[in-house]
């Protein structure tokens, strides 16, 4: 079993926005990284946690690292793994190494529970019509599970492709090559349902807007 070495704290110090581009999120992220430099870890954890809840993946990684190191909060490998998985799905490269180390530490049952919580979190974002989560859901089935699930991955990449999300078509087509023809047809039907779920609210809102405009015109 491998163990994580925490002699040197690796935190993402990502703050390159110009003064004209600075957002409240940028300001908070910089504040948190400054707290880390000052060894005020508990203050950093509080800020990174709030940013992580808003699906800011660099903050998710930093939070995972601090929790796994027991800096500013007690160690909790399952919680750290949850945030590390999410940051990995958000394309934070260093997160992959952290998730691998944590996977070696936690029991199999805990690992299964964390994976389920990650999927639940992603599906909530889907319900909230978060476009960015579509490819992350596809990646979940290829990167987070112990064994790759090409069928479910195909569903999400197909939806992402239909909505014009960058690079999703290429990944979908690669995944399709791993599936049998009859399976492809089934997954395409399943992805159509997911696509309609995702776009339904927008269609309804558009209908309401049109009706309102017609009523105003008639009046």
N, C-alpha and C positions, 0 to 999 in steps of 0.2 A: 504494500500500500504506500502510495506517495503522500507526502505531507506538503502543505503550502509553506514556503519560506517567506516570512514577513519581516525580515531584517530591514529591508528598505521598502518604504511605502511607495507603491506605484499608483499615482493618481493622474487622471487626465486633466491637464491644465490647458483647456481649450478656450481661449478668449482672444479672438482676432478681429472682432467687430470694430468698425470705426465708430467715432462718437455719433455720427449721423445714423448709424444702424443699431445702436445699442437699445435693447429691449429690457423690460423688467426681468425677464428670464436671464438675459446676459448678465445683468447687474447682480442678481442673486447667485448665479454660478460663480462669478468672480469673487463674490463675498465668501462663498463656501470654500473655494480653493485657497483664498487668503487665510481663512481659519485653519485649514490644514497646515499651511506653512508655519502658522503661529502655534501649532499643536493644540488648537482649540477644537478638538475632534468632535465633541458633543454638539457644538454649534454647527459644525460642518455637516454632521449627520442629519440634523433637523432640516437644514436647507436642501440638501441633496434628496432627502426623502420626499419633500414637497414637489421638487422638480421631477423626481422619478415617477411619482403618481400621475404626473402630466405627460408621461411617456417620453421624457427627454432621455435618450439612450445613454449619452455620456454621463449624465447624473446617475442613471441606474447602475452603470459600471462602478462609479466611484462609491456609491452607497453599498453595493455588493462587496467591494474590496474592504471598506471600513468595517462592515459587519463581520466579514470573515476574519478580519485581523483583530477584532475586539477593540477597535479604536473609537472612543466616544460612545460606545454602546457594548453591551455584552455580546460575546461571540454567539452566532446562531447560523450554523452552516446551511440549514434548510432555507432560511429566509435569504441568506446571501445567494444561494443557488437560484432562487426564484428571480431575483433582480439580475443576476448574471446571465441567465437564459434570455431574459427580455432584452438586455443590452446586446447580447450576441445576435439576436434576431434583428436588432437595429443597426447591424453592421459595424459594431465596435470591435475591432480586430482583437484587442487584448482580452476581450471577454471570453473568447474560446479557450484560452489557456486556463483562465480562472474556473470556468465551468468544468473542464476536464479534471482539475485538481479537486474540486468540491465533489464531483461524482465519485471519485475514489474514496472519499471520506464517509459520505452518508450511507445509511443502510438502504437496501433495495426498496423497501416499502416507502421510506421517506422520499426517495428519488421518484417513485411512481406518483406519490401525492403531489410533489412539486410540479411535475410535468402536467398533471391534471389542472393544477391551479394556474399554470401559465396559459394553458388552452382556454380556460374559463375567462381569464383576463383578456385574451385576444378576441374571444367571441363577444364580450361586452363592447369592445371597441367596434366590432363589426355591427352590432346592434345600434351603435351610436353613429353609424355611417362614416367611420374613419377610413378613408381611402388607403392610407398608408399601411393599414393592418392587413390588407389583402395578400400582398406578397409575403408578409411576415407569417401569415397563417400557412401559406405554401411552404415556406422555409421551416416552419415548426415540424412538419411531417417529414422533412428531409434531414434536418440538423439536430433536433432536440430529442426525438424518439430514439430508442435503442436500435430499432430496425426501421429503415426507411419505408414509408407508406406512400408509394407513388400514386395510388388511387386518389387519396384525399388531397395530396399535394396538387394533383392535376386540376381538381375542382377549383381550388383557390387561384391558381395561376391563370386558369381559363377566365374566371371572373375578372381578375386584374387586367388581363389582356383586353377584354371587352370594354373596359373602362379607360383604356389607353394608358395604363401605367407603364412607365419606361422599363424595358428589358423583360417584362413579364411574358411576352409572346415567345421569345427565344427559349426561356426556361420551360414554358408549357410544352413547346414542341420537343424539347429534349426528354422531358418526363413522359410524353406520349409514346416515345419509342420503347419505353419500358413496359408498356401495357399491351394486352391482347385486344384485338379489334372489338370483341363483344364488351369488354370492360370499358373501352374508350367510349362506346355509345352510352353505357350506363352512367359513366362519370360526366359526360356532356349533359345528360338530362339532369343530373344532380346539380351541376354548376349553373344550369339555366335557372333552377329554382332559387339558388343562392343569389344569382344576379337580380332576379325579380324582387327578392326580399330587400336587397340593397337599394334598388332604384325605386321601389314602390312608394316610399314616403315622398320622394322628390316629385313623382308623378302626381300624387294626391295633392301636394302643395301647389303644383302648377295648375291643376284643375281648379282649385279653390281660387287662385289668383285670377284665372281667366273668368270664372263666374263673377267674382267681385267687380272686375273691370266692366263686364257686360251690364251688371246691375247699375253701376255708376253712369254708364253711357245712356242707359234707358231712362234714368232719372233726370 
